[in-house]
Amino acid sequence: MSIVRNANKSKWTWVLTGTLVSVCLAGGASYRQYRARVARASGPGVSCENGIGAAQTEERSRLQGASEGVPLGPKTAWIPSISDSKPPGPAPEGMTWIPGGQFWMGTAEERMADARPWHRVYVDGYWMDKTEVTNEQFARFVKATGYVTVAERKPRAEDYPNAPPEKLVAGSVVFSPPDHPVELDNQFRWWNYISGANWRHPEGPASNISNRMNHPVVHIAYEDALAYSKWAGKRLPTEAEFEFASRGGLDRKRYAWGDEFMPAGMHMANTFQGHFPDINTAEDGYLATAPVGSFPANAYGLFDMAGNVWEWTSDWYRADYYATLAATGEVAINPKGPADSLDPNEPTVRKRVQRGGSFLCTDQYCERYIAGGRGKGELDTGTNHLGFRCVRDPAPKPEKSTVARQARLERRSTVDMAGRHWNSAEETLTINCLSSSFEPQEPLLN
């Protein structure tokens, strides 16, 4: 009996030991999965955004779903092309003509679910600023109009009913690198709201722009960019216009200049070198913003379409927008973005698309300086790595405006004298003539 009891005891001892080992292994596997999720959230697919949102997580990919990139090579029947439209007159100061055309928009990057899949887009031609709007240009606007940016305004208590009064101070978000390596799962480790930070004082009250007048203006909220654009007789680019221009006629290349990040060892954009976020070696020559035009222009003569500062576009941000366009199977003609905003990470916060990446983008954390990369930001928030540039539509040709309108009026007068009746709702003509020899003309358009 004692032998049986000892055998049973030994059996249960092994069973218990096996159970404990299994639990430990399962726990270790769960921990490894957690670390893997953190690593993915900290990887190149993470959007730098404008520094105040939580770090991206695996949940974003789950919500958006997977999508496949368009294969390159002969299997792709649809061929991108650049329009042969000529510049409609002399270039406005500081602008260059973007001829428009049809292109593949997006990326095949697996870690950038909101920028997939590739989809077909056509845009008309337009003028575009060669560089980001500079401090000098923005200063002229402020001097002429007296405009006060969002970052310079004291937040209103009614907009923040739960905030202590002492916290309601004008300021903006500034990159504040830690003095030691940190996990990349929480952006608040390197971003701070600084009282007195604005376009005049990029890093806070102790800083100024006296020697940075040719740098891009920063700490620009969406309404600030709109106000300047209107004053300048321009507008913000759509997301499609920005990407078409940034590619410079290249088809599905990774960067605005090709597939190699540093061709012949040359820095092509102002980005982050070193160990993010604590050590910036500034191998490209700049710790923060660079003077506009410091790096090579693309084939359209545009500077800093990648790196330096993020740039506002006019499109609302939706993580599923590209998938929606691709699902139609049609070429999107001059798309202007979705009708509303939805960021799965912050469903209640309305955001607009930002493009181009910034001096803080790096392959260690955010690679959104690639040609198809997307960013997003709250409308009322600027940072010291966020600016903008403008576009302008070509002026309508005279024969399609004043001359054409005058001709239509003259023709309409002749029609009325002939006894015809104008139907303004359907824009058709009802023939009401006594003479059977009268030949009706084509319908007139407003």
Secondary structure, DSSP 8 states (H G I E B T S, - for coil): -HHHHHHHHHHHHHHHHHHHHHHHHHHHHHHHHHHHHHHHHTSTBS--TTS-S----HHHHHHH--------STT-----EE-----SSS--TTEEEE--EEEEES---TT-GGG-S-EEEEE--EEEESS--BHHHHHHHHHHH----GGGS---TTTSTTS-GGG---EEEEE---SS---SS-GGGTEEEEET-BTTBTTSTT---TT-TTSB--S--HHHHHHHHHHTT-B---HHHHHHHHHTT-SS-SBTTBS-SSGGG---S----EETTTEE--TTS-SS---TT-S---TTS---SSSSSEEEEEEE-BTTHHHHHHHT-S-EES----SS-B-TTSTTS-EEEEES--TT-BTTTB-TTSTT--EEEETT--BTTEE---EE-----GGGTHHHHHHHHHHHHHHHHTT-EEETTTTEEE---S-TT---------
